[in-house]
Amino acid sequence: MDILLIYQFCTFGGVERVILNRAQAYRKYGVDVKISIGYLADRGALQSFSTYIQRHNLQAQVMPFLFPQDLAHDWAKYDYVFIIDTPQVFEASASAKNVHVECHSLYTQSRQYLHNLPKHIKSVIVPSNSLKQLLQTEHEGLPEIYILPNPVSDEYFDIQPLEKNIFTRRPITYFARVEDLKNFIEAARIFETLTEHDDLMYWVIGEYASDKQTIQSLERKRLLHKSFLRDRIAFEQVPYLISLIKQQRGILLSPSKGESFGLSAAEFLSAGVPVLLSNIPAHAELVEADERFLYPLGDISQAREKILWLCANWEEASLSLLQLGKKFESVNFINSWKSFTQTFK
């Protein structure tokens, strides 16, 4: 089976990670699917994406490419076409068969295209029940909304802590773009309440992490001397990052204001690294509303207390999350995929 996925930009983001995880799941379970992933532009990640594909021997499963400006393409050769938040290709895809939209966007404005879907779109695919419910309230008259859950790659379930200590402090980690929606400002405020704990340090990893504004923000709060900043991390380096954090009995902090799924959090908790997440619908769905791992957005004091509780009860939290992580195993995605292809033959 040949499928085409289309996305606006190739970035170091969740969509690319999802594609790689799906490809590994297809291979593991012997599902004959070849993914062509077409981008309208490269935002600096295409080489890293291609390198990961080669190093993990996924060339038979994934072929990335850049569309020409006129979007000329042999659309009819694919069994399925999935357009991921890229309405620019709606008109060009009209000759394709079995065309579906995938919505992963966190931004309300970026989802407005769903108000005017062309008639050849057969369904809208989302990664979580929380996003399905959101779209049903935002948009009337959508085609059927189908959930294809994001799988977590097998390697995350096998992550072990490194044997050698590299850092002397426990990392509280913010792993996302430094922007308003991901809510770095709140993360920094939470960090600030923990400054008296000398055994803690703060990792900020994601686009704009080492920008002047980020550095100045941490410096004003007297956090810079205990902070580790890294702009980007290649796809194949994320498991190593998690093993570092696990070795130091660290914690992932995600104060995000909105998520379609929360793949990074799913990867961390599947590896048994405790997480503290803002109590938004997607995050609550990830941890099955377990209050130990959630805090109300804006409640800095409660976030602080829960981080300290997770530090003191790290092993208990780790074991609980390992159990929750089983729902992200790739077999669950494969079962949903088989149901989807039976529905839309």
N, C-alpha and C positions, 0 to 999 in steps of 0.2 A: 504494500500500500504506500502510495506517495502522497505526502501532505505538504502544503505550503503554509508557513506562518509568516506574517508580515508585521513589522514593527518600525516605528519612526526612526529611532536612534539606537545604535549599538553602544551600550554603556556598561559600567561595572555594577549593574543593578539586578533587581529581583527577577525581571523577565528573562534575562540570559541564564540566571541560575535555574529557573524553572525549566527552561528548554533542555539544559544539560541533564537535569534530574529525570525528566521524562524520557530522554534518550537512553539513559542508563536503565530505567525501568523496562522499556521496551526490549532492550537487549537481554536483561536478566530473565525475563519471562518468555522469551522467544516470540514476541509479538512483532510481526513483519511490518514495521513502519519506518519509512525513510523521510526525515524532516529536511526540507529546504527552508531556510530562514532568510527572508529577504529584508534588508534594511534600506530606508531612504537616505540615511547618512550614518557615518561613523563618528562617534563622539570620543574616540581614542581608545576604545576597548576591543575593537575587532581582532587585533593581533593577539591579545591575551586570550580572547574567546577561542580563536582558532588554535592557539597553542595548547589550550586545555583539551580540545577535541582530539588533537594528535596524540598528546601524552597519555590520554585515557583510551586510545584506540576506538574512538567513536566516529571515525570518518565514514563508516558504512551507515551510521544512523543520522548524522547531522552534516549539512552542507550550508554554511553561511555565504551570503553574497550581497552585493549592493545593487539596487535597482538603477537602471538608467533614468535620467530625468523625465523622459516621456512615459515611463512605466511600461514600456513595451515588453511583453513577456508571453510565453505560451501557457496561458492560464488553464486551458482545457485539459492539460496532461495530468492534473492532480485529482486524486479521489476526494480530498477535502482541502478547503482554503480557510484559514483562520486569520482574521484581521484583528490585531491586538491594538485597540485604541488608536487606530490610524485611518480616520475617515477620508483622508486624501486619496485613498485608492479605491473608494467605493465605485466610482464610475468605471475605472479601468477593469475592475473585477467582474463586471456584469456578465461577461461571457463564460465565467468559470462555473463549475457545478459544485453543489454542496458548500456554499459559502456561509461562514458563521463569524460572529463578532466575539472576541474575547475582551472583557472589560477588567482591567487591573488597576485603573487609575485611582489615585487617592484624592485627586483634586476635583471639586464639584464642577468647576468650569470646563475641565477636560472631559467630563462625561456628558456635556450638553448635546453632543452629536447623536446621542441615543434618542433624542426627540424626533429625529427625522431619518430613520433607517430606510434604505431602499428596499424594495419588495423582494429582491433576490436573497436577502439575508434570512437564513432559516432559523437561527437561534442566537441567543446571547449566552455566552459561557462565562462563569465567574468561579473563583477559587474557594469561596466560603459561603456559608449560609447567611452570615451577617451582611455580606455585600449583596446577596440576592434580595434580602429584605429591604436594604437601602434603595436598590434600583426600583423595586416595586412601589416604594413610596415616592420616589422622585419622578418616575416616568410611567405614563399610562400607555396601554396598547402595545407593549413590547412583545416580540415573539417569545416563545418558550424560553425561560431562563434555566439553564442547566449547570449543575455544579460539577466541575472537574477539580478535585482537591489537589493542592500542590504536594508532590512527594518530596521527602527529604532523602538525599543520597545516602546509600548504605554506609559510606565511610564515616558519616557523623555518628552512627550508632556504635561504632567501634573505637571512637576516639578515647585514647588513654592519656593521662597526665604525663608530661615529660619527666624523665627520671632526675634530671639535673635542674636545680634552682637557677633561674636566670635573673629574676627580680626578687627583691627582699620584702616587697609590700604586696598586699592583696589588691588586685585591680578591680575597680568599679568601672565598667566599660560602656561607653556610648558608641554604638556601631551603626552609623547612618549618616546621610548628608547633614551638614550643619546648616539647617534652614528652619523656617518657622513651623512648617507642618510637622517635621520630625521633632521640633520643640527642644532644640539644644539649650535655649535660654533657661528652660526649667531644669534641665539636667545640671547645668552649671550652678543653679540655685541650690539644688539638692547636694551637689558636691560641697558647696560652701558650708552647709550645716554639719559636715563631717570632718572639718579641718582639724579638730582636736584629736582625731584618731590617727596617730602617727603610723599605724600599720597599714593604712589605706593609701592607694594612689588612684589616679584618674586617667583612663585611656579614652581618647577621642579619636575614632577611626572612621573616616569617610570624607567625601568630597568637601573641600573648604576647611578641613580640620586645621591646617597650618596657615590659613590666611591671617593677615594682619589683625582683622577684627576679632577673630577667635582668640588669638594670642593676647590681645589687649584685654579682652573680657576676662580671661583666666588670670591675667596679671593683676587686674583691679581687685579681684576677689582673693588674691594671694594664694592662688592654686597652681601657678605655672611651674613652680619648682617640684611639684609632685605629679605633674601631668606628662603623659606620653601622647604625642600627636602624630597622626599618619594620614595623609590625604587619600591614598588609594591602596587597595590590596588586591592582588591578582586572584582570579577564581580559584586556582589550585592552592593558594596560601591560606584560605580561610580555615580549613581543618587544623592547620598548624597553629593559627592564632587561637583557636578554641582550646587546643591542647595546652598552650601556654597559660591561658586563663584558668583552665581546670587544674593545672599543676599548682597554681597559686591560690586555689580555692576562691576564685573570683566570682563576680556576679555581672550579669548583663542588665543594664538599665535602659528601658525604652519608654520615654515620656511622650511618645507620638500622639498627635491630635487625631490622626486618621490612618488606617491601614486597610488594604483590601484583603490581606491575609496575615502578614507578619512572618515572612519566611525566615528572616534572620533569627527571630526569637524561637521559631520552631526548630531551627538547626541547633541552637545553643541548648535548648531544653532536651532535645533528643540525644545530645551528648552528655546529659546529666549535669549541665552547668545551671545553677539557679538563676532565675530571671525575676526582675521586678518590672512590671508593665503597667502603663496607664490603663485604667479601667474603661476602655472603649470596646464596642461590640466585637471587633475582630480579635483583640487580645483576650477578652473574656472567653471567646470561643476556643482559642488555642489551649487555655489552661482549665477549661471546663468550669469557669467561674470560681476557681479556688482562690479565696481571699488572701492566702499567704503570698500569692504572686502578683497581686493587683493593688493599685492605689488610686484614689480619685485624682483626676487631673487637677493640678493646682494646689493639692494638699501636700505642701513641702514637708511639714512636720511628720505626717503619716508615712511618706516615702522614706524619710530618714529612719524612722523607727523600724520599718519593715526591712530596710537594708541591713540594719544592725541585727535584727532577728535572723535574717538569712545567713549572715556571717557567723552567728553563734550556733546556728542549727544547719550548717551547710550540708552535712551528710544526709540528714533527714530530707531536706529539700531536694537534694540531688536524686535520691532514690525515688521520691514521689514523681519527679519530672521524667525520669527514665520510663516509668510506667505510662505516663501520659503520652510520651513520645511515640509509643507503638502505633498510634493512629496515623502517624505520618509515614509509616513504612510504605514502600512503593507498591506493594500488592493492592493497597486500597485505591491508589490511582488507577492501576491496571483494571481492576474490577469496574470502576466508574467509566473508564475508557471503553471497555467492551460493551457496557450498557449503552453508552452514547452512540457507538457505531451501529448497534442494533436498532436504535431509535431512528437514526438518520442514515439509512442505507443509501 
